[in-house]
Structure formats: structure tokens, C-alpha cells
Amino acid sequence: CAHATGFSGPSYFSALFAMALFDLTRTWARKMKPHFRNMCHIACGMALSFLVLLDAALDLVIGRQFSMGATLAIVLALLIYQSPAIALCTDKLLRRGLVAEPMETAESPGATALLGADDNSG
């Protein structure tokens, strides 16, 4: 029986993905009333935790990983996700990757042509 050594890759990525989804739901639920926001956080956290633990348990039952590998995967995912250095790199990447295209203003040539066409037609 060939067992993998080290930490469990699928459990690691599912834990990391679940934490990212939880952060996404936190930003989505920010506009809700406090009572509903708390219920949303609890329900989402429980559902995502269940899925991560189910994934790790399936790795153990199938025999792809040892229990220590699955445990290390979940702990390392928590440590890396909470890392300030990783957070700064992610923030820098998102700011660089999400640069919006500048909208045409009245000073831009395309906008003046459109404005001039409207003025000439009337």
C-alpha cells in the first residue's frame, strides 16, 4: 500500500479554499442586519468546516493520507491564511490586477465627439 508522505494536498487546498469562501461571505453579509449576519456567519462556517473535515476524513478512510498529514494540512492552511506577509502580497496582487479602465470624460476625444454630435443634431 503506497501512502503519501508529508501533508495532504487536497485537504490543504480545500481548507484554504473554504477560508477564502468564508471571507467572501463575510463581505457579502456585511450589509445584513446584525442578527442575520451572525446567523449567516455561523451557518457558513459550520457548512465549510464540515466539508473540510469530510474531505480530510475521506482521505483517511480511503488510505491516501495518514492522520498526521491531514492534521498538518489543516493547521498549515490556517497559519498561511493568517500570515501578514501573505496578506500583504495578496493585497498588492489584487490592487495591481483590479485596475479599472478609465472612463471617458468630457475632456477625452471620444466623449467630445459624442457631445458634439448631440449638439449639432439639435
A tleap script that builds the chain and sets N, CA, C and O, in Angstrom:
source leaprc.protein.ff14SB
mol = sequence {
  NCYS ALA HIE ALA THR GLY PHE SER GLY PRO
  SER TYR PHE SER ALA LEU PHE ALA MET ALA
  LEU PHE ASP LEU THR ARG THR TRP ALA ARG
  LYS MET LYS PRO HIE PHE ARG ASN MET CYS
  HIE ILE ALA CYS GLY MET ALA LEU SER PHE
  LEU VAL LEU LEU ASP ALA ALA LEU ASP LEU
  VAL ILE GLY ARG GLN PHE SER MET GLY ALA
  THR LEU ALA ILE VAL LEU ALA LEU LEU ILE
  TYR GLN SER PRO ALA ILE ALA LEU CYS THR
  ASP LYS LEU LEU ARG ARG GLY LEU VAL ALA
  GLU PRO MET GLU THR ALA GLU SER PRO GLY
  ALA THR ALA LEU LEU GLY ALA ASP ASP ASN
  SER CGLY
}
set mol.1.N position { 0.845 -1.178 0.000 }
set mol.1.CA position { 0.000 0.000 0.000 }
set mol.1.C position { 0.891 1.241 0.000 }
set mol.1.O position { 1.683 1.434 0.922 }
set mol.2.N position { 0.769 2.060 -1.000 }
set mol.2.CA position { 1.610 3.250 -1.133 }
set mol.2.C position { 0.920 4.436 -0.482 }
set mol.2.O position { -0.090 4.933 -0.979 }
set mol.3.N position { 1.473 4.878 0.624 }
set mol.3.CA position { 0.932 6.053 1.319 }
set mol.3.C position { 1.779 7.264 0.968 }
set mol.3.O position { 2.995 7.162 0.808 }
set mol.4.N position { 1.139 8.386 0.853 }
set mol.4.CA position { 1.857 9.629 0.582 }
set mol.4.C position { 2.505 10.137 1.865 }
set mol.4.O position { 1.990 9.936 2.964 }
set mol.5.N position { 3.616 10.781 1.701 }
set mol.5.CA position { 4.288 11.354 2.863 }
set mol.5.C position { 4.046 12.853 2.875 }
set mol.5.O position { 3.671 13.434 1.856 }
set mol.6.N position { 4.258 13.475 4.013 }
set mol.6.CA position { 4.039 14.910 4.135 }
set mol.6.C position { 2.584 15.217 4.422 }
set mol.6.O position { 1.828 14.358 4.879 }
set mol.7.N position { 2.204 16.447 4.149 }
set mol.7.CA position { 0.827 16.822 4.438 }
set mol.7.C position { -0.061 16.565 3.226 }
set mol.7.O position { 0.420 16.443 2.099 }
set mol.8.N position { -1.335 16.486 3.475 }
set mol.8.CA position { -2.318 16.156 2.451 }
set mol.8.C position { -2.615 17.371 1.587 }
set mol.8.O position { -3.136 18.373 2.078 }
set mol.9.N position { -2.289 17.288 0.313 }
set mol.9.CA position { -2.537 18.388 -0.609 }
set mol.9.C position { -4.009 18.710 -0.782 }
set mol.9.O position { -4.387 19.878 -0.689 }
set mol.10.N position { -4.874 17.698 -1.037 }
set mol.10.CA position { -6.299 18.013 -1.200 }
set mol.10.C position { -6.937 18.621 0.051 }
set mol.10.O position { -7.768 19.523 -0.056 }
set mol.11.N position { -6.563 18.144 1.206 }
set mol.11.CA position { -7.107 18.720 2.444 }
set mol.11.C position { -6.613 20.140 2.644 }
set mol.11.O position { -7.355 21.004 3.111 }
set mol.12.N position { -5.359 20.380 2.288 }
set mol.12.CA position { -4.781 21.714 2.407 }
set mol.12.C position { -5.527 22.699 1.516 }
set mol.12.O position { -5.929 23.770 1.970 }
set mol.13.N position { -5.710 22.341 0.257 }
set mol.13.CA position { -6.377 23.255 -0.669 }
set mol.13.C position { -7.860 23.424 -0.352 }
set mol.13.O position { -8.408 24.509 -0.544 }
set mol.14.N position { -8.513 22.379 0.127 }
set mol.14.CA position { -9.920 22.542 0.495 }
set mol.14.C position { -10.056 23.449 1.714 }
set mol.14.O position { -10.998 24.238 1.785 }
set mol.15.N position { -9.136 23.354 2.675 }
set mol.15.CA position { -9.177 24.243 3.841 }
set mol.15.C position { -8.889 25.681 3.434 }
set mol.15.O position { -9.545 26.606 3.911 }
set mol.16.N position { -7.917 25.871 2.562 }
set mol.16.CA position { -7.587 27.213 2.095 }
set mol.16.C position { -8.741 27.816 1.294 }
set mol.16.O position { -9.057 28.996 1.445 }
set mol.17.N position { -9.360 27.012 0.452 }
set mol.17.CA position { -10.492 27.473 -0.351 }
set mol.17.C position { -11.691 27.782 0.541 }
set mol.17.O position { -12.409 28.751 0.297 }
set mol.18.N position { -11.913 26.970 1.568 }
set mol.18.CA position { -13.030 27.210 2.485 }
set mol.18.C position { -12.842 28.517 3.250 }
set mol.18.O position { -13.810 29.243 3.478 }
set mol.19.N position { -11.611 28.823 3.650 }
set mol.19.CA position { -11.367 30.084 4.353 }
set mol.19.C position { -11.585 31.278 3.418 }
set mol.19.O position { -12.098 32.314 3.842 }
set mol.20.N position { -11.204 31.135 2.173 }
set mol.20.CA position { -11.443 32.214 1.212 }
set mol.20.C position { -12.940 32.401 0.974 }
set mol.20.O position { -13.411 33.533 0.866 }
set mol.21.N position { -13.688 31.309 0.893 }
set mol.21.CA position { -15.141 31.410 0.727 }
set mol.21.C position { -15.794 32.043 1.951 }
set mol.21.O position { -16.749 32.809 1.825 }
set mol.22.N position { -15.277 31.722 3.136 }
set mol.22.CA position { -15.823 32.324 4.347 }
set mol.22.C position { -15.577 33.828 4.357 }
set mol.22.O position { -16.453 34.595 4.756 }
set mol.23.N position { -14.394 34.257 3.924 }
set mol.23.CA position { -14.129 35.693 3.829 }
set mol.23.C position { -15.045 36.357 2.816 }
set mol.23.O position { -15.500 37.481 3.026 }
set mol.24.N position { -15.314 35.672 1.731 }
set mol.24.CA position { -16.229 36.210 0.721 }
set mol.24.C position { -17.636 36.369 1.290 }
set mol.24.O position { -18.292 37.378 1.034 }
set mol.25.N position { -18.105 35.396 2.052 }
set mol.25.CA position { -19.437 35.518 2.645 }
set mol.25.C position { -19.471 36.594 3.731 }
set mol.25.O position { -20.505 37.225 3.951 }
set mol.26.N position { -18.346 36.800 4.406 }
set mol.26.CA position { -18.292 37.883 5.398 }
set mol.26.C position { -18.465 39.235 4.731 }
set mol.26.O position { -19.171 40.096 5.257 }
set mol.27.N position { -17.835 39.438 3.584 }
set mol.27.CA position { -18.001 40.716 2.893 }
set mol.27.C position { -19.395 40.830 2.291 }
set mol.27.O position { -19.959 41.923 2.237 }
set mol.28.N position { -19.955 39.712 1.840 }
set mol.28.CA position { -21.302 39.721 1.280 }
set mol.28.C position { -22.341 40.015 2.367 }
set mol.28.O position { -23.311 40.732 2.122 }
set mol.29.N position { -22.137 39.459 3.569 }
set mol.29.CA position { -23.110 39.607 4.647 }
set mol.29.C position { -22.940 40.909 5.423 }
set mol.29.O position { -23.698 41.168 6.358 }
set mol.30.N position { -21.990 41.708 5.065 }
set mol.30.CA position { -21.721 42.951 5.783 }
set mol.30.C position { -22.905 43.915 5.750 }
set mol.30.O position { -23.080 44.714 6.671 }
set mol.31.N position { -23.714 43.844 4.703 }
set mol.31.CA position { -24.848 44.763 4.566 }
set mol.31.C position { -26.101 44.260 5.275 }
set mol.31.O position { -27.109 44.966 5.320 }
set mol.32.N position { -26.052 43.058 5.826 }
set mol.32.CA position { -27.226 42.499 6.507 }
set mol.32.C position { -27.360 43.076 7.911 }
set mol.32.O position { -26.427 43.671 8.451 }
set mol.33.N position { -28.539 42.885 8.482 }
set mol.33.CA position { -28.747 43.266 9.871 }
set mol.33.C position { -27.891 42.364 10.752 }
set mol.33.O position { -27.599 41.232 10.366 }
set mol.34.N position { -27.478 42.845 11.942 }
set mol.34.CA position { -26.554 42.074 12.786 }
set mol.34.C position { -27.032 40.654 13.109 }
set mol.34.O position { -26.231 39.718 13.106 }
set mol.35.N position { -28.309 40.489 13.382 }
set mol.35.CA position { -28.808 39.154 13.729 }
set mol.35.C position { -28.657 38.187 12.554 }
set mol.35.O position { -28.192 37.061 12.729 }
set mol.36.N position { -29.047 38.624 11.369 }
set mol.36.CA position { -28.940 37.781 10.186 }
set mol.36.C position { -27.486 37.571 9.775 }
set mol.36.O position { -27.119 36.507 9.277 }
set mol.37.N position { -26.659 38.604 9.990 }
set mol.37.CA position { -25.243 38.489 9.678 }
set mol.37.C position { -24.592 37.416 10.544 }
set mol.37.O position { -23.808 36.607 10.048 }
set mol.38.N position { -24.914 37.405 11.839 }
set mol.38.CA position { -24.358 36.380 12.728 }
set mol.38.C position { -24.833 34.987 12.340 }
set mol.38.O position { -24.057 34.031 12.358 }
set mol.39.N position { -26.106 34.877 11.991 }
set mol.39.CA position { -26.621 33.568 11.564 }
set mol.39.C position { -25.940 33.105 10.282 }
set mol.39.O position { -25.633 31.922 10.130 }
set mol.40.N position { -25.705 34.028 9.366 }
set mol.40.CA position { -25.030 33.690 8.112 }
set mol.40.C position { -23.591 33.240 8.374 }
set mol.40.O position { -23.128 32.266 7.781 }
set mol.41.N position { -22.887 33.942 9.254 }
set mol.41.CA position { -21.512 33.569 9.586 }
set mol.41.C position { -21.461 32.179 10.217 }
set mol.41.O position { -20.614 31.361 9.858 }
set mol.42.N position { -22.355 31.918 11.146 }
set mol.42.CA position { -22.357 30.618 11.830 }
set mol.42.C position { -22.707 29.497 10.863 }
set mol.42.O position { -22.047 28.458 10.846 }
set mol.43.N position { -23.749 29.706 10.054 }
set mol.43.CA position { -24.167 28.653 9.118 }
set mol.43.C position { -23.092 28.382 8.071 }
set mol.43.O position { -22.805 27.225 7.763 }
set mol.44.N position { -22.503 29.430 7.527 }
set mol.44.CA position { -21.464 29.254 6.517 }
set mol.44.C position { -20.216 28.612 7.127 }
set mol.44.O position { -19.611 27.726 6.523 }
set mol.45.N position { -19.841 29.055 8.306 }
set mol.45.CA position { -18.672 28.478 8.971 }
set mol.45.C position { -18.852 27.001 9.281 }
set mol.45.O position { -17.932 26.202 9.105 }
set mol.46.N position { -20.046 26.646 9.743 }
set mol.46.CA position { -20.299 25.237 10.053 }
set mol.46.C position { -20.315 24.382 8.783 }
set mol.46.O position { -19.769 23.279 8.767 }
set mol.47.N position { -20.939 24.890 7.726 }
set mol.47.CA position { -21.008 24.127 6.473 }
set mol.47.C position { -19.619 23.942 5.869 }
set mol.47.O position { -19.276 22.841 5.438 }
set mol.48.N position { -18.816 25.009 5.832 }
set mol.48.CA position { -17.485 24.898 5.257 }
set mol.48.C position { -16.567 24.036 6.121 }
set mol.48.O position { -15.751 23.280 5.592 }
set mol.49.N position { -16.691 24.143 7.443 }
set mol.49.CA position { -15.899 23.279 8.333 }
set mol.49.C position { -16.262 21.815 8.138 }
set mol.49.O position { -15.393 20.944 8.129 }
set mol.50.N position { -17.556 21.555 7.982 }
set mol.50.CA position { -17.996 20.179 7.736 }
set mol.50.C position { -17.394 19.636 6.442 }
set mol.50.O position { -16.932 18.495 6.401 }
set mol.51.N position { -17.398 20.444 5.393 }
set mol.51.CA position { -16.847 19.993 4.116 }
set mol.51.C position { -15.344 19.732 4.193 }
set mol.51.O position { -14.856 18.758 3.621 }
set mol.52.N position { -14.611 20.588 4.891 }
set mol.52.CA position { -13.163 20.392 5.027 }
set mol.52.C position { -12.872 19.137 5.844 }
set mol.52.O position { -12.011 18.339 5.475 }
set mol.53.N position { -13.590 18.962 6.955 }
set mol.53.CA position { -13.370 17.774 7.776 }
set mol.53.C position { -13.810 16.506 7.062 }
set mol.53.O position { -13.199 15.453 7.238 }
set mol.54.N position { -14.863 16.595 6.258 }
set mol.54.CA position { -15.289 15.450 5.464 }
set mol.54.C position { -14.234 15.079 4.430 }
set mol.54.O position { -13.960 13.897 4.221 }
set mol.55.N position { -13.651 16.062 3.791 }
set mol.55.CA position { -12.593 15.811 2.818 }
set mol.55.C position { -11.382 15.143 3.485 }
set mol.55.O position { -10.813 14.194 2.946 }
set mol.56.N position { -11.001 15.645 4.652 }
set mol.56.CA position { -9.872 15.043 5.368 }
set mol.56.C position { -10.209 13.627 5.825 }
set mol.56.O position { -9.362 12.736 5.763 }
set mol.57.N position { -11.440 13.418 6.283 }
set mol.57.CA position { -11.843 12.083 6.726 }
set mol.57.C position { -11.865 11.094 5.560 }
set mol.57.O position { -11.478 9.936 5.715 }
set mol.58.N position { -12.318 11.553 4.399 }
set mol.58.CA position { -12.320 10.668 3.231 }
set mol.58.C position { -10.901 10.300 2.813 }
set mol.58.O position { -10.657 9.170 2.390 }
set mol.59.N position { -9.966 11.238 2.924 }
set mol.59.CA position { -8.565 10.911 2.652 }
set mol.59.C position { -8.056 9.836 3.603 }
set mol.59.O position { -7.295 8.956 3.204 }
set mol.60.N position { -8.479 9.911 4.863 }
set mol.60.CA position { -8.042 8.921 5.848 }
set mol.60.C position { -8.689 7.564 5.610 }
set mol.60.O position { -8.024 6.532 5.707 }
set mol.61.N position { -9.978 7.561 5.300 }
set mol.61.CA position { -10.706 6.301 5.097 }
set mol.61.C position { -10.198 5.574 3.857 }
set mol.61.O position { -10.001 4.359 3.875 }
set mol.62.N position { -9.988 6.324 2.787 }
set mol.62.CA position { -9.504 5.717 1.547 }
set mol.62.C position { -8.071 5.221 1.716 }
set mol.62.O position { -7.663 4.264 1.058 }
set mol.63.N position { -7.326 5.851 2.571 }
set mol.63.CA position { -5.951 5.449 2.817 }
set mol.63.C position { -4.943 6.249 2.019 }
set mol.63.O position { -3.789 5.843 1.887 }
set mol.64.N position { -5.371 7.384 1.486 }
set mol.64.CA position { -4.429 8.211 0.733 }
set mol.64.C position { -3.468 8.957 1.651 }
set mol.64.O position { -2.345 9.265 1.252 }
set mol.65.N position { -3.900 9.249 2.879 }
set mol.65.CA position { -3.078 10.024 3.796 }
set mol.65.C position { -3.123 9.426 5.192 }
set mol.65.O position { -4.049 8.704 5.561 }
set mol.66.N position { -2.090 9.755 5.951 }
set mol.66.CA position { -2.090 9.430 7.373 }
set mol.66.C position { -2.814 10.544 8.116 }
set mol.66.O position { -3.024 11.629 7.573 }
set mol.67.N position { -3.195 10.272 9.357 }
set mol.67.CA position { -3.926 11.284 10.133 }
set mol.67.C position { -3.063 12.514 10.403 }
set mol.67.O position { -3.573 13.634 10.440 }
set mol.68.N position { -1.775 12.313 10.590 }
set mol.68.CA position { -0.900 13.457 10.843 }
set mol.68.C position { -0.790 14.346 9.603 }
set mol.68.O position { -0.695 15.566 9.732 }
set mol.69.N position { -0.801 13.767 8.423 }
set mol.69.CA position { -0.739 14.554 7.189 }
set mol.69.C position { -1.965 15.418 7.006 }
set mol.69.O position { -1.856 16.579 6.610 }
set mol.70.N position { -3.139 14.860 7.293 }
set mol.70.CA position { -4.377 15.637 7.167 }
set mol.70.C position { -4.430 16.739 8.225 }
set mol.70.O position { -4.877 17.850 7.943 }
set mol.71.N position { -3.976 16.434 9.435 }
set mol.71.CA position { -3.951 17.439 10.504 }
set mol.71.C position { -2.986 18.567 10.153 }
set mol.71.O position { -3.313 19.742 10.321 }
set mol.72.N position { -1.804 18.213 9.669 }
set mol.72.CA position { -0.837 19.236 9.259 }
set mol.72.C position { -1.374 20.110 8.134 }
set mol.72.O position { -1.126 21.315 8.108 }
set mol.73.N position { -2.099 19.513 7.217 }
set mol.73.CA position { -2.657 20.281 6.101 }
set mol.73.C position { -3.610 21.357 6.604 }
set mol.73.O position { -3.558 22.500 6.148 }
set mol.74.N position { -4.471 21.000 7.532 }
set mol.74.CA position { -5.447 21.969 8.039 }
set mol.74.C position { -4.757 23.044 8.876 }
set mol.74.O position { -5.097 24.223 8.774 }
set mol.75.N position { -3.796 22.645 9.698 }
set mol.75.CA position { -3.082 23.613 10.535 }
set mol.75.C position { -2.240 24.550 9.679 }
set mol.75.O position { -2.225 25.756 9.923 }
set mol.76.N position { -1.537 24.014 8.677 }
set mol.76.CA position { -0.723 24.872 7.815 }
set mol.76.C position { -1.585 25.829 6.996 }
set mol.76.O position { -1.191 26.970 6.758 }
set mol.77.N position { -2.746 25.373 6.569 }
set mol.77.CA position { -3.643 26.267 5.834 }
set mol.77.C position { -4.080 27.432 6.726 }
set mol.77.O position { -4.145 28.575 6.273 }
set mol.78.N position { -4.378 27.139 7.991 }
set mol.78.CA position { -4.755 28.216 8.919 }
set mol.78.C position { -3.596 29.174 9.155 }
set mol.78.O position { -3.798 30.387 9.206 }
set mol.79.N position { -2.391 28.647 9.298 }
set mol.79.CA position { -1.233 29.504 9.543 }
set mol.79.C position { -0.906 30.371 8.333 }
set mol.79.O position { -0.597 31.554 8.479 }
set mol.80.N position { -0.972 29.790 7.151 }
set mol.80.CA position { -0.637 30.555 5.953 }
set mol.80.C position { -1.716 31.585 5.660 }
set mol.80.O position { -1.404 32.701 5.245 }
set mol.81.N position { -2.969 31.234 5.867 }
set mol.81.CA position { -4.047 32.173 5.571 }
set mol.81.C position { -4.016 33.363 6.519 }
set mol.81.O position { -4.440 34.455 6.140 }
set mol.82.N position { -3.532 33.182 7.724 }
set mol.82.CA position { -3.472 34.256 8.706 }
set mol.82.C position { -2.147 35.001 8.677 }
set mol.82.O position { -1.932 35.890 9.502 }
set mol.83.N position { -1.250 34.667 7.752 }
set mol.83.CA position { 0.071 35.270 7.686 }
set mol.83.C position { -0.005 36.707 7.179 }
set mol.83.O position { -0.607 36.957 6.134 }
set mol.84.N position { 0.593 37.657 7.899 }
set mol.84.CA position { 0.576 39.051 7.431 }
set mol.84.C position { 1.347 39.234 6.123 }
set mol.84.O position { 0.957 40.051 5.288 }
set mol.85.N position { 2.422 38.492 5.936 }
set mol.85.CA position { 3.201 38.627 4.701 }
set mol.85.C position { 2.381 38.173 3.497 }
set mol.85.O position { 2.393 38.827 2.454 }
set mol.86.N position { 1.678 37.069 3.637 }
set mol.86.CA position { 0.824 36.578 2.555 }
set mol.86.C position { -0.310 37.567 2.300 }
set mol.86.O position { -0.687 37.803 1.153 }
set mol.87.N position { -0.851 38.143 3.372 }
set mol.87.CA position { -1.941 39.116 3.213 }
set mol.87.C position { -1.472 40.345 2.449 }
set mol.87.O position { -2.203 40.858 1.602 }
set mol.88.N position { -0.269 40.826 2.731 }
set mol.88.CA position { 0.261 41.984 2.012 }
set mol.88.C position { 0.500 41.662 0.544 }
set mol.88.O position { 0.190 42.476 -0.327 }
set mol.89.N position { 1.049 40.480 0.262 }
set mol.89.CA position { 1.274 40.076 -1.133 }
set mol.89.C position { -0.047 39.936 -1.886 }
set mol.89.O position { -0.153 40.354 -3.039 }
set mol.90.N position { -1.043 39.355 -1.242 }
set mol.90.CA position { -2.344 39.192 -1.882 }
set mol.90.C position { -2.991 40.544 -2.140 }
set mol.90.O position { -3.583 40.760 -3.198 }
set mol.91.N position { -2.880 41.456 -1.176 }
set mol.91.CA position { -3.444 42.785 -1.348 }
set mol.91.C position { -2.768 43.512 -2.508 }
set mol.91.O position { -3.431 44.162 -3.315 }
set mol.92.N position { -1.452 43.396 -2.584 }
set mol.92.CA position { -0.723 44.043 -3.676 }
set mol.92.C position { -1.113 43.440 -5.021 }
set mol.92.O position { -1.279 44.166 -6.002 }
set mol.93.N position { -1.261 42.118 -5.073 }
set mol.93.CA position { -1.659 41.454 -6.306 }
set mol.93.C position { -3.064 41.875 -6.727 }
set mol.93.O position { -3.306 42.132 -7.906 }
set mol.94.N position { -3.985 41.947 -5.777 }
set mol.94.CA position { -5.350 42.341 -6.104 }
set mol.94.C position { -5.428 43.793 -6.560 }
set mol.94.O position { -6.180 44.122 -7.476 }
set mol.95.N position { -4.652 44.654 -5.921 }
set mol.95.CA position { -4.677 46.058 -6.329 }
set mol.95.C position { -4.090 46.237 -7.723 }
set mol.95.O position { -4.574 47.061 -8.499 }
set mol.96.N position { -3.055 45.475 -8.044 }
set mol.96.CA position { -2.448 45.578 -9.363 }
set mol.96.C position { -3.345 44.930 -10.419 }
set mol.96.O position { -3.443 45.431 -11.539 }
set mol.97.N position { -3.988 43.841 -10.076 }
set mol.97.CA position { -4.800 43.111 -11.042 }
set mol.97.C position { -6.184 43.688 -11.249 }
set mol.97.O position { -6.828 43.380 -12.252 }
set mol.98.N position { -6.658 44.511 -10.342 }
set mol.98.CA position { -8.013 45.041 -10.435 }
set mol.98.C position { -8.048 46.514 -10.817 }
set mol.98.O position { -8.949 47.242 -10.401 }
set mol.99.N position { -7.080 46.953 -11.599 }
set mol.99.CA position { -7.059 48.344 -12.032 }
set mol.99.C position { -8.171 48.525 -13.052 }
set mol.99.O position { -8.232 47.820 -14.059 }
set mol.100.N position { -9.038 49.471 -12.779 }
set mol.100.CA position { -10.186 49.717 -13.655 }
set mol.100.C position { -9.753 50.551 -14.850 }
set mol.100.O position { -8.848 51.382 -14.761 }
set mol.101.N position { -10.416 50.310 -15.955 }
set mol.101.CA position { -10.182 51.120 -17.150 }
set mol.101.C position { -10.725 52.521 -16.891 }
set mol.101.O position { -11.827 52.659 -16.360 }
set mol.102.N position { -9.982 53.556 -17.250 }
set mol.102.CA position { -10.505 54.913 -17.034 }
set mol.102.C position { -11.688 55.175 -17.956 }
set mol.102.O position { -11.655 54.862 -19.145 }
set mol.103.N position { -12.723 55.753 -17.381 }
set mol.103.CA position { -13.908 56.081 -18.170 }
set mol.103.C position { -13.635 57.344 -18.974 }
set mol.103.O position { -12.838 58.190 -18.568 }
set mol.104.N position { -14.296 57.463 -20.106 }
set mol.104.CA position { -14.116 58.653 -20.928 }
set mol.104.C position { -14.812 59.834 -20.262 }
set mol.104.O position { -15.958 59.739 -19.823 }
set mol.105.N position { -14.114 60.907 -20.200 }
set mol.105.CA position { -14.669 62.123 -19.611 }
set mol.105.C position { -14.959 63.126 -20.726 }
set mol.105.O position { -14.739 62.840 -21.903 }
set mol.106.N position { -15.443 64.279 -20.349 }
set mol.106.CA position { -15.762 65.305 -21.336 }
set mol.106.C position { -14.501 65.792 -22.045 }
set mol.106.O position { -14.579 66.300 -23.164 }
set mol.107.N position { -13.326 65.642 -21.400 }
set mol.107.CA position { -12.076 66.108 -21.998 }
set mol.107.C position { -11.508 65.100 -22.998 }
set mol.107.O position { -10.659 65.456 -23.815 }
set mol.108.N position { -11.963 63.858 -22.944 }
set mol.108.CA position { -11.396 62.851 -23.836 }
set mol.108.C position { -11.979 62.998 -25.232 }
set mol.108.O position { -13.112 63.458 -25.374 }
set mol.109.N position { -11.228 62.615 -26.277 }
set mol.109.CA position { -11.684 62.827 -27.647 }
set mol.109.C position { -12.980 62.090 -27.979 }
set mol.109.O position { -13.824 62.624 -28.700 }
set mol.110.N position { -13.150 60.875 -27.466 }
set mol.110.CA position { -14.367 60.126 -27.766 }
set mol.110.C position { -15.610 60.792 -27.200 }
set mol.110.O position { -16.663 60.806 -27.837 }
set mol.111.N position { -15.480 61.341 -26.004 }
set mol.111.CA position { -16.627 61.978 -25.369 }
set mol.111.C position { -16.985 63.294 -26.060 }
set mol.111.O position { -18.163 63.622 -26.199 }
set mol.112.N position { -15.969 64.047 -26.493 }
set mol.112.CA position { -16.271 65.327 -27.158 }
set mol.112.C position { -16.909 65.090 -28.503 }
set mol.112.O position { -17.765 65.863 -28.932 }
set mol.113.N position { -16.499 64.015 -29.182 }
set mol.113.CA position { -17.120 63.715 -30.462 }
set mol.113.C position { -18.590 63.354 -30.258 }
set mol.113.O position { -19.450 63.749 -31.044 }
set mol.114.N position { -18.865 62.601 -29.197 }
set mol.114.CA position { -20.249 62.249 -28.914 }
set mol.114.C position { -21.054 63.459 -28.492 }
set mol.114.O position { -22.208 63.616 -28.893 }
set mol.115.N position { -20.451 64.312 -27.685 }
set mol.115.CA position { -21.157 65.505 -27.247 }
set mol.115.C position { -21.371 66.458 -28.414 }
set mol.115.O position { -22.426 67.085 -28.512 }
set mol.116.N position { -20.394 66.575 -29.293 }
set mol.116.CA position { -20.528 67.442 -30.455 }
set mol.116.C position { -21.594 66.948 -31.406 }
set mol.116.O position { -22.292 67.753 -32.023 }
set mol.117.N position { -21.738 65.623 -31.540 }
set mol.117.CA position { -22.747 65.061 -32.424 }
set mol.117.C position { -24.152 65.367 -31.890 }
set mol.117.O position { -25.073 65.634 -32.661 }
set mol.118.N position { -24.302 65.326 -30.567 }
set mol.118.CA position { -25.596 65.614 -29.978 }
set mol.118.C position { -25.956 67.084 -30.133 }
set mol.118.O position { -27.116 67.423 -30.371 }
set mol.119.N position { -24.950 67.968 -29.996 }
set mol.119.CA position { -25.210 69.400 -30.093 }
set mol.119.C position { -25.545 69.802 -31.524 }
set mol.119.O position { -26.370 70.692 -31.732 }
set mol.120.N position { -24.917 69.156 -32.525 }
set mol.120.CA position { -25.165 69.511 -33.909 }
set mol.120.C position { -26.512 69.020 -34.415 }
set mol.120.O position { -27.096 69.619 -35.319 }
set mol.121.N position { -27.015 67.910 -33.824 }
set mol.121.CA position { -28.264 67.361 -34.305 }
set mol.121.C position { -29.471 68.173 -33.853 }
set mol.121.O position { -30.526 68.096 -34.483 }
set mol.122.N position { -29.343 68.962 -32.760 }
set mol.122.CA position { -30.486 69.690 -32.236 }
set mol.122.C position { -30.555 71.056 -32.681 }
set mol.122.O position { -31.477 71.781 -32.308 }
savepdb mol mol.pdb
quit
